[in-house]
Amino acid sequence: MAQRNAQPVSKDTQTPAEKSRLRQNVESLGIAVLVALLVRSSVVEAFWVPSGSMLPTIQIGDHLFVNKLAYGMHLPFVGREVAQWRGVHRSDIVVFTSPVDHSTDLIKRVIAVGGDSVEIRSKQLYINGEKVPDPHASFTDPQVRSNVPRDNFGPVTVPPGKFFVMGDNRDQSYDSRYWGFADEGDVKGQATFIYWSWNSQAGWLQAVRWDRFGHFLR
């Protein structure tokens, strides 16, 4: 009797319906991840604030959303701007790439834009030669120091395509008074509202700042 040639095989226990369902789940997950990455790259992005340069407007430990469509459209993943519908405005709170190291994300308030003259005299802000209201400014040191640009600065004129920023915590902010102008092309978006806030210096029961949830930034 001829012996049959036995070829070992592995049994596939999945039915066609199960295979189809698995494939659909994998595809749905992949699409969801891709959409999330696209949204994060070009629509909205979450940031965490580790420093106090924007106190009291933004607290250390605030988590906020940045609207990446506020000023224009960027290519997903690449970051290159492909369309711009408006420039930054005075008083906007913006997130941008540091012009110092070209890698760190900074959050500051826009004080002056291209063409503006900006000056600080004894902590008082002047734009285009006129003393202007500065309601967001906070000062922790009553002394006026003349040997640093913190309290007396300028006047300087902001070049086109640039902007001048300061932190609301004026006495403790490393900003345009020290390193110059920021580039509009480095803006990542406008800070909009706080979705979570955590005070790491408080105990567990007091750490969450419930009153800051959903707080819109002005």
C-alpha positions in Angstrom: 0.0 0.0 0.0 1.4 3.4 -1.0 2.0 5.6 2.0 0.6 9.1 1.6 3.0 12.0 1.9 1.8 13.8 5.1 2.5 17.5 5.0 2.2 19.2 8.4 -0.2 22.1 8.5 -1.4 24.6 11.1 -5.1 24.8 11.6 -6.7 28.2 11.2 -9.5 28.3 13.8 -10.8 31.8 12.9 -13.9 32.0 10.7 -14.0 34.4 7.8 -16.5 36.6 9.9 -14.0 36.7 12.8 -11.2 37.7 10.4 -13.3 40.4 8.9 -14.3 41.8 12.3 -10.6 41.8 13.5 -9.5 43.6 10.4 -12.3 46.2 10.8 -11.2 46.8 14.4 -7.6 47.2 13.4 -8.5 49.6 10.6 -10.8 51.6 12.9 -8.1 51.9 15.5 -5.5 53.0 12.9 -7.9 55.7 11.5 -8.6 56.9 15.0 -4.9 57.2 15.8 -4.2 59.0 12.5 -7.1 61.5 13.1 -5.8 62.2 16.6 -2.3 62.8 15.3 -3.6 65.1 12.6 -5.7 67.1 15.1 -2.8 67.4 17.4 -0.5 68.4 14.6 -2.6 71.1 13.0 -5.8 71.9 15.0 -5.4 71.8 18.7 -2.6 70.7 21.1 -2.4 70.3 24.8 0.5 72.0 26.8 1.6 71.9 30.4 3.0 75.0 32.1 5.9 74.3 34.4 7.0 77.9 35.2 5.6 81.0 36.8 6.4 83.7 34.2 2.7 84.1 33.4 1.4 84.3 37.0 -1.3 85.0 38.1 -3.0 84.6 34.7 -1.5 81.1 34.3 -0.6 79.1 37.3 2.3 76.6 37.6 0.7 73.2 36.8 -2.0 74.5 34.5 -2.7 72.2 31.5 -4.2 74.2 28.6 -5.3 73.8 25.0 -3.7 75.8 22.2 -5.7 76.7 19.1 -3.3 76.0 16.2 -5.8 77.4 13.7 -6.0 80.8 15.3 -3.5 82.4 12.9 -3.1 80.0 10.0 -2.9 76.4 8.8 0.2 74.2 9.2 1.1 71.1 7.4 0.5 68.0 9.6 3.6 66.6 11.3 5.9 69.0 9.4 4.7 72.2 11.0 5.3 74.4 7.9 2.7 77.2 7.6 0.7 76.9 4.3 -1.9 79.6 5.0 -2.2 82.6 7.3 -5.4 84.4 7.9 -4.2 86.9 10.6 -1.1 87.9 12.5 -0.8 87.9 16.2 -2.5 90.8 18.0 -1.5 92.8 21.1 -2.6 91.0 24.3 -2.8 87.6 22.7 -1.4 84.8 24.8 0.7 82.7 22.4 2.8 79.5 22.4 5.9 79.8 20.2 9.3 78.3 19.7 12.0 80.1 21.6 14.3 82.2 19.4 17.1 81.5 21.9 17.5 77.8 21.5 14.9 77.1 18.7 13.5 74.1 20.5 11.8 75.1 23.7 8.1 76.0 23.7 7.4 79.3 25.4 4.1 80.9 26.5 3.9 84.7 26.8 1.6 87.7 26.1 2.1 89.7 23.0 2.9 93.3 23.9 3.7 94.8 20.5 3.7 93.7 16.9 5.5 94.7 13.7 5.8 98.4 13.3 5.1 99.2 16.9 7.5 101.1 19.1 7.7 99.7 22.6 9.2 101.2 25.7 9.1 100.6 29.4 9.7 103.5 31.9 9.8 102.6 35.6 7.7 99.5 34.9 5.1 101.5 32.9 4.4 100.3 29.3 4.4 102.8 26.4 3.4 101.8 22.9 4.1 104.2 20.0 5.1 106.9 22.5 1.8 106.7 24.4 1.3 105.3 28.0 -1.1 102.4 27.6 -3.2 100.4 30.1 -1.5 97.2 31.2 -4.2 95.3 33.1 -2.5 91.9 33.0 0.8 93.0 34.4 1.7 91.8 37.9 4.6 93.0 39.9 6.2 91.3 42.9 9.2 93.7 43.5 8.2 97.3 44.2 11.7 98.6 43.5 12.6 100.0 40.1 16.0 98.8 39.0 17.9 100.8 36.4 20.8 98.4 35.7 18.6 95.7 34.0 16.1 95.9 31.2 13.3 94.6 33.5 12.0 98.0 34.6 13.4 100.4 32.0 13.7 99.3 28.3 13.8 100.8 24.9 12.3 102.4 22.9 12.7 99.9 20.1 10.7 99.3 17.0 9.4 95.8 16.2 10.4 94.7 12.7 7.8 93.4 10.3 7.0 89.7 10.8 8.2 89.9 14.5 6.5 90.5 17.8 7.5 91.6 21.3 6.3 89.5 24.3 6.4 89.7 28.1 5.2 87.4 30.9 2.4 88.7 33.0 4.7 88.1 36.0 6.8 91.1 34.9 9.4 91.0 37.6 10.2 87.3 37.1 9.9 86.6 33.3 12.7 86.0 30.8 11.2 87.5 27.7 11.7 90.0 24.8 13.3 92.5 27.2 16.3 90.2 27.4 16.4 88.2 24.2 14.7 90.4 21.6 11.9 89.7 19.2 10.0 86.5 18.4 9.2 85.4 14.8 5.6 85.1 13.7 6.6 82.0 11.8 7.5 80.3 15.1 4.0 80.7 16.6 2.3 77.4 17.3 -1.0 78.8 18.3 -3.1 80.9 20.7 -3.7 79.6 24.3 -7.4 79.3 24.8 -8.6 77.6 28.0 -7.4 75.4 30.9 -8.7 71.9 31.0 -6.8 70.6 34.1 -4.8 72.2 36.8 -2.6 70.5 39.4 -0.8 72.1 42.3 2.1 69.8 43.1 3.0 71.8 46.2 -0.3 70.9 47.9 -1.5 67.7 49.5 -3.4 65.2 47.4 -6.8 66.4 48.5 -6.0 70.0 47.7 -3.8 69.5 44.7 -6.6 69.7 42.0 -7.6 73.3 41.3 -11.2 72.6 40.5 -12.0 76.3 40.0 -9.6 76.5 37.0 -11.3 73.8 35.0 -12.7 75.3 31.7 -11.2 78.7 32.6 -10.8 80.7 29.4 -7.6 82.8 29.1 -7.8 86.5 28.5 
